[in-house]
């Protein structure tokens, strides 16, 4: 009954999250995972004023658009995304700005996952990354977080990292200023991983 109410995919997602949490807490000694290769964030939320979509006048069939959104969510690397992009251009013509931004938002999600961002907000000429809310997460001992701190120290004009009091307690945020497009947000984040 429960699985039917929420759907099998959602059930699988909840179950996998619970298993990962148990691996990090209760059964930590049994699972000696390398924290530098572990994926700490599985799903990044993007909140933005930019239009990230397949416009109706670009792809007028709603079923086709939904299928493409679903497909887009499965890509894990740049090669797959570039192949998808070429396929769109072949089938529907040159990509409108909204589609280019949508594809760049997928790239931002990939980078955000590595940087430990659970949420990315691109509004008011800023990009703000919300780090993992669990302050006891092993992510904060990983090489990825060390890279973030090192980048912030060596590029103080590019970005800042600050703690902010939120409803659920303190939250670590990384802010990039002068972000006026999705592409600028992507370009601002890329050097941290270099």
N, C-alpha and C positions, 0 to 999 in steps of 0.2 A: 504494500500500500504506500509506504513512504517513498520508495523509488519511483512509483508511478506519479506521485504528487509533484516531485521536484525534477524528474527526468533523470535518465541514466547517466548522461554526461555530467550533470551537476553533482549527482551522487558520487561518481568516480572522482571528481575534483575534491569534494569534501573528504572522502576517504583517503586519498593520496596526501592531502594536507595534514590530516590527523596522523597518518603513519610517519610522515617527515618530522612532525613535531615530537612524536614519541622517540624517534631515532635521536633527536637532539637533546632530549631531556631524560626520560626514564631509562632508555637503553643506550645511552651515550658510549658506555664502555664496550659494547658489542659491535658498534659501527664506528670504526676509526676512519672516517672519511677525511680526505685531504680537503681542508677548508679553502684552499686556494683554487680547487677545481669544482667545488660544490656550487650549485645554483641555489642562492638564498631567496631569490624573488622569482615567482613563477608567472605572475600576472601584474602588469603595470597598467595603471589607470592614467589616461591622458585627459586633462580638462583644458579646453582652449576655446578662444573666440574665433579661431581660424576654421574654415570649412574643410573638413576631412571626409570626403564622400565621392561617390560616383554620381554626378549630376544626372537628373532625369533626361536632359537633352543630349547627354553623351551616351547613356545606356538606358533606353526607354522601357525595357522589359524589367519589371520589378523582380521576377523570379531569377532572371539572369544576374541582376545586381546583388540579390541576397546570396546567390551561389558564389559570386566573386568575393564578397565580404568573407564568407566562410572559408573559401580557399586561401584568401590573403592571411587569415589568422593561423594557417598551418605552416607558413614558411619559417625556416630557421636560419637561412643564410642569404647572403647577397646574390649568389648565383641564381638561386630559385626566384628571388624577387626580380632580378633583371630579366629572366626568362618570362615571367608573368607580365612585366612591363612591356616587353616586346610583343607579346601576344595581344595585349590590350591595344597597342598601337596598330598592329596588323588588322585586328577585327573592327575597331571602332574609330580609328584615326588618331591624330595628335592628342596627347594628354592635356586636358584642361588643368588649370592651377590647382583646383580642389583635389584632383587625382594625384598630381605630383606631391602635394602636401600630405595626402593619405599615405602614399608609399614612403615618404620621408618620416611620417609618424611611426611606421613599423620599424624603421631603422633606429629612431629615437628609443622605442621600446626595448630593442635589443641592447643598446648601450646602457639604458637605464637599469635593465636587469643586472648587468655586470657591475654597475656602479652602486647597486643596492638601493635604488629608488623604487618605492612601492607606488608612488604617484608623481606625475609630472604636470605642472600647471604652467601654461603659456598664455599669459594675459598681461595687459598693461605694460607692454614693452619689456617683460621679464619672463625668464624661464626659472621655475622653482622646482627642484627635485626634493621629494620627501623621502628621507632614508628610512630603512626598516624601523618600524615602531618599537619592536622588542629590543630594548637597550642591552639585554643579555645575549643577544644573538651572536653567534661565533663569527658572523660577517665582520664585526668590528675588530677582529684579530687577523683578518685575511689580507693578502697582498693587494687585493682590489681597493680596500678601504685605505691602505697605506698609500697607494697611488693617488687616490683622491686628495688625501691630506698633503702629500708632497706637491701635487699640482697647485693646490690652493696657496701653499707657502711660496711657490716660485712664480705664481701668476696672480698676485693680489688684486690687480685691476680687472682681471677677466671674470672673477667670481668670488663669492664669499660663502663661508659655512658658519651657521649660527644655530644655537638652540632656541626654540620658541615654545612658550607655554601654550598647549592646546587643550581641548576639552578632556582628552584621554591622558594628559600628562605632558612631559617635555618631549619635544620632537626635534631631531636634527634636520636642518634644511640647507640646501645648497642653492644659491641664487646667481643667475647670470643676468646682467642688465643689457639694455640696448638690443633686445630681441624683437624684431619687427616682422619676422616670417618664420615659418616652420623650418625652412632651410637654414636660417641663421641659428636657430636653436640646435639643429643637428650639428652644424659646423662648430658651435661653441662647445659641445660635449665631446666631439671626436678626439681632440688632442689629449684628453685625460687618459685614454687607453693606449696612446702611442708609446 
